[in-house]
Amino acid sequence: MTTDSIRRNSPAFAAPAAVGRLQTLGLIAGGIGLVLSVLGFVLSRDYFFRGYLVGWVYWTGLSLGCLAIAMVGHLSGGDWAVVIRRVLEAGSRVLPWMLLLFIPIALGMPNLYEWARPEASADPILKLKQAYLNRDFFLVRQIVYFAIWSALAFSLSRLSRRQDNGGDASLLGRMRVISAPGLIIYCLTVTFASVDWLMSLQPHWFSTIYGFYLIASQGLLAFAFLIVMALFLSRSEPMAGIYQPRHFHDWGKLMFAFVMIWAYFSYSQWLITWAGNLPEEISFFLPRVRGGFGWVAILIVLFHFTVPFALLLSRDLKRNARTVGLVALGLMFMRWVELFWQVEPAFHERHAAFDWLYLAAPLFIGGVWLFCFASTLKSRPLLPIYDPFLPEAIAHGKHH
């Protein structure tokens, strides 16, 4: 397909009716999740906030992963990024809504964070950390994070939209200029956010590798999501002939890389803690490997790393949209399981266990996220029609 034919047929790349059904599904799921979450808030307030934190970190992480992968795509210029750019842009543009959905966490900080309670001032260790871990500075940091992330997302998206209106070749260079420092800023801000959202659940414990763990987690989740979305979109026109086995192969290889990166950071944290065997360090792992949480840890080792690692070694599997899509869907589920394992054992001194609100609250937030994502995806052509690399990216007969 030539550049001119792509531009002449640009209306044909509008989102199919299936995206509208995805929007409706998000609305229904969000409504059911909202009703259940309100009920849970009345019946079990502590578990409501814990489940809400898991859901919020999960879906916010998906938006941030989409933003990061979009920036990597602009810098690399690979075919794999060009054909999925609009999905990544739509995912990253949900970020302002995630800041709005942060309000319940802001209101429930004393239920989640030991350092946010009045009695924290009596703890000498928390007193030393009070300059950073205090309510006002915590809330200011969230606003700063989202202002930075949203500025990056909407700057790139605005330039991409301008590209649809004409063939200005300089726009690609401008997107790269934003993406290069943007990736560095993303890594720094997510590192600080990892401390705020998750690590400070146990404020006596700390890990210098935790930020990289969350970055790897977001990248893995976003690659799994884009594979699932590509499979979904490829089932109907206009994308049925666009996404090819070589695209799924590329995405599968990158998801495979992030499976290994996540495992490397997670195992490194475990190994260093095991070798040091210091009370303030093992306080993180002890409640997560005892009792029922120990079985969850085994499930994570098996299905978050071992099984997908073994499956994604196969070239044929990665080139099959259906099979690599199933692996991606499984990894999306395991990301939720792993986040539950990160959050709930932090409350082992206050009756930690699985609760149905770990399903209800993420369902509500996920429904809102999906509704906003589908609404945004519908607003533009599914391909960047004036991108000079698009004809090559969607050409048939290209082999790796």
SVG drawing of the C-alpha trace seen along z (x, -y; Angstrom):
<svg xmlns="http://www.w3.org/2000/svg" viewBox="-25 -20 49 43">
<polyline fill="none" stroke="black" stroke-width="0.4" points="0.0,0.0 1.5,-3.3 1.5,-6.6 -1.0,-8.2 -3.4,-5.3 -3.2,-5.3 -4.1,-9.0 -7.0,-8.6 -8.4,-5.8 -7.8,-7.5 -11.6,-7.5 -11.4,-3.7 -9.1,-3.5 -11.7,-4.9 -12.3,-2.8 -14.8,0.1 -18.0,0.7 -16.3,3.1 -14.5,0.2 -18.0,-1.3 -19.0,2.0 -15.8,1.9 -16.8,-1.5 -20.2,-0.2 -18.6,2.8 -16.5,0.3 -19.5,-1.6 -21.4,1.5 -18.3,2.9 -17.7,-0.5 -21.3,-0.8 -21.3,2.7 -17.9,2.1 -19.2,-1.3 -22.2,0.3 -20.1,3.1 -17.4,0.6 -19.9,-1.6 -21.4,1.5 -17.9,2.5 -17.1,-1.0 -20.0,-0.7 -19.3,2.9 -15.5,3.0 -13.8,-0.3 -10.2,0.9 -10.6,3.5 -12.2,1.0 -9.2,-1.2 -6.8,1.7 -8.7,3.0 -9.0,-0.5 -5.2,-1.0 -4.5,2.2 -7.0,1.3 -5.8,-2.3 -2.1,-1.4 -2.9,1.3 -4.8,-0.9 -2.6,-4.0 0.4,-1.7 -1.2,-0.7 -1.5,-4.3 2.1,-5.0 3.3,-1.9 1.5,-3.0 3.2,-6.5 6.7,-4.9 6.3,-2.5 5.1,-5.3 8.2,-7.3 10.4,-4.3 8.6,-3.8 9.3,-7.4 12.9,-7.0 13.3,-3.6 11.2,-4.2 10.3,-0.5 7.4,0.9 6.0,2.5 5.4,-1.0 4.0,-2.8 1.0,-0.4 0.0,-0.4 0.8,-4.1 -2.9,-5.1 -3.6,-2.5 -0.7,-3.7 -1.7,-7.3 -5.3,-6.6 -4.0,-4.7 -1.7,-7.5 -4.4,-10.1 -6.5,-8.5 -3.9,-9.8 -5.9,-13.0 -8.9,-10.8 -6.6,-8.6 -5.7,-11.7 -9.4,-12.3 -9.8,-8.7 -7.0,-9.2 -9.4,-11.2 -10.6,-8.2 -7.0,-7.2 -6.3,-10.8 -9.3,-10.6 -8.4,-7.2 -4.7,-7.8 -4.9,-7.0 -6.5,-3.7 -3.7,-2.7 -0.5,-4.4 0.8,-4.1 2.8,-7.4 -0.5,-9.3 -2.0,-8.5 -1.7,-10.8 0.2,-8.2 3.0,-8.1 4.7,-11.0 5.5,-8.7 7.5,-6.4 11.2,-7.6 11.8,-6.2 8.6,-7.7 9.5,-11.0 12.8,-11.1 10.9,-10.5 8.1,-12.9 9.6,-15.7 8.9,-13.5 6.1,-11.2 3.4,-13.7 -0.1,-14.2 0.4,-17.6 3.7,-16.9 2.3,-13.5 -0.7,-15.1 1.5,-17.8 3.7,-15.1 0.8,-13.4 -0.3,-16.6 3.3,-17.2 3.6,-13.6 0.4,-13.8 1.1,-17.2 4.4,-16.0 3.0,-12.7 -0.1,-14.4 2.1,-17.1 4.2,-14.4 1.2,-12.4 -0.7,-15.3 2.3,-16.9 3.1,-13.8 -0.5,-13.2 -1.0,-16.7 2.0,-16.4 0.7,-13.1 -2.7,-14.6 -1.0,-17.5 0.7,-14.8 -2.7,-13.6 -3.4,-17.0 -0.4,-17.1 3.0,-15.6 5.2,-17.9 8.3,-15.8 9.6,-17.9 6.9,-16.6 8.7,-13.2 11.8,-15.0 9.9,-17.0 8.3,-13.9 11.8,-12.4 13.0,-15.5 10.2,-15.2 10.6,-11.4 14.3,-11.4 14.2,-13.4 10.6,-12.3 11.8,-8.7 14.3,-9.9 11.7,-12.0 9.3,-9.1 11.8,-6.8 12.6,-9.4 9.0,-10.2 7.8,-6.6 10.6,-5.8 9.4,-8.4 5.8,-7.4 6.7,-3.7 7.8,-4.9 4.6,-6.9 2.1,-4.4 3.5,-1.0 6.8,-1.1 5.5,-3.5 2.8,-0.9 5.6,0.5 7.5,-2.7 10.1,-1.0 11.2,1.0 12.9,-0.3 14.4,1.0 16.6,-1.0 15.5,1.3 11.8,0.9 11.3,-1.9 12.8,0.2 10.5,3.1 7.5,0.8 8.8,-0.5 9.3,3.0 5.8,4.0 4.2,1.1 6.1,1.9 5.1,5.6 1.5,4.7 1.4,2.3 2.9,4.7 0.5,7.4 -2.4,4.9 -1.4,3.7 -1.1,7.4 -4.6,8.1 -5.9,4.9 -4.2,5.7 -5.8,9.1 -9.2,7.5 -8.9,4.9 -7.6,7.5 -10.8,9.4 -12.7,6.8 -12.0,4.2 -10.1,2.0 -7.3,3.6 -7.9,7.2 -5.2,7.0 -3.0,4.5 -1.7,6.4 0.4,9.2 2.3,12.2 5.5,10.2 3.9,7.5 2.8,10.0 6.2,11.5 7.9,8.2 5.4,7.4 5.8,10.9 9.6,10.6 9.3,7.2 6.9,8.7 9.2,11.6 12.0,9.1 9.9,7.4 9.0,10.7 12.7,11.3 13.4,7.7 10.6,7.9 12.0,11.2 15.5,9.9 14.5,6.9 12.2,9.0 14.8,11.8 17.6,9.2 15.5,7.7 14.9,11.1 18.5,12.2 20.0,9.1 17.4,9.3 18.2,13.0 21.9,12.4 21.7,9.4 19.1,11.1 18.6,7.9 15.4,7.4 14.4,4.1 14.8,5.8 13.2,9.2 10.1,7.4 8.9,7.1 9.3,10.8 8.3,12.6 4.6,11.9 4.6,12.5 6.0,16.0 4.1,17.3 0.7,18.9 -1.6,18.4 0.6,15.6 3.4,18.1 1.2,20.0 0.4,16.8 4.2,16.2 4.6,19.7 1.8,18.9 3.6,15.6 6.9,17.4 5.1,20.0 2.7,18.0 4.2,14.5 7.6,15.8 8.2,19.5 5.3,20.5 5.2,17.3 9.0,17.4 8.9,21.0 6.0,20.3 7.4,17.1 10.6,18.9 8.6,20.3 8.8,18.2 5.7,19.9 3.7,19.0 4.7,15.4 3.7,15.2 0.3,16.6 -2.0,13.8 -4.4,16.0 -1.8,17.8 0.4,14.8 -2.8,13.0 -3.7,15.7 -0.3,15.4 -0.7,11.6 -4.1,11.9 -2.7,14.3 0.1,11.9 -2.4,9.1 -4.3,11.2 -1.0,12.1 -0.1,8.4 -3.3,8.0 -2.4,11.0 1.2,9.7 -0.1,6.3 -2.5,7.9 0.6,9.8 2.5,6.5 -0.3,4.7 -2.3,7.0 0.6,8.6 1.6,5.1 -1.4,5.3 -0.4,8.6 -0.7,7.1 -4.3,6.1 -5.8,9.4 -4.5,9.6 -6.5,11.8 -8.1,11.9 -11.4,9.9 -13.9,9.6 -13.2,5.8 -9.9,6.7 -12.2,7.6 -14.9,4.9 -12.7,1.8 -10.4,2.7 -13.6,3.5 -14.9,0.0 -11.6,-1.7 -11.0,0.6 -14.5,-0.1 -13.8,-3.9 -10.4,-3.4 -11.8,-1.3 -14.6,-3.7 -12.2,-6.7 -9.7,-4.7 -12.3,-3.5 -13.8,-7.1 -10.3,-8.5 -9.4,-5.7 -12.6,-6.4 -11.6,-10.1 -8.8,-9.5 -7.9,-7.1 -6.4,-3.9 -3.2,-4.5 -1.0,-7.7 -1.8,-8.1 0.9,-10.7 3.8,-8.9 6.5,-8.4 7.3,-4.9 3.7,-3.7 3.7,-2.2 6.7,-0.1 5.2,0.8 2.0,2.3 3.6,3.7 3.0,7.5 5.7,10.0 8.3,8.6 10.0,11.3 12.3,11.3"/>
</svg>
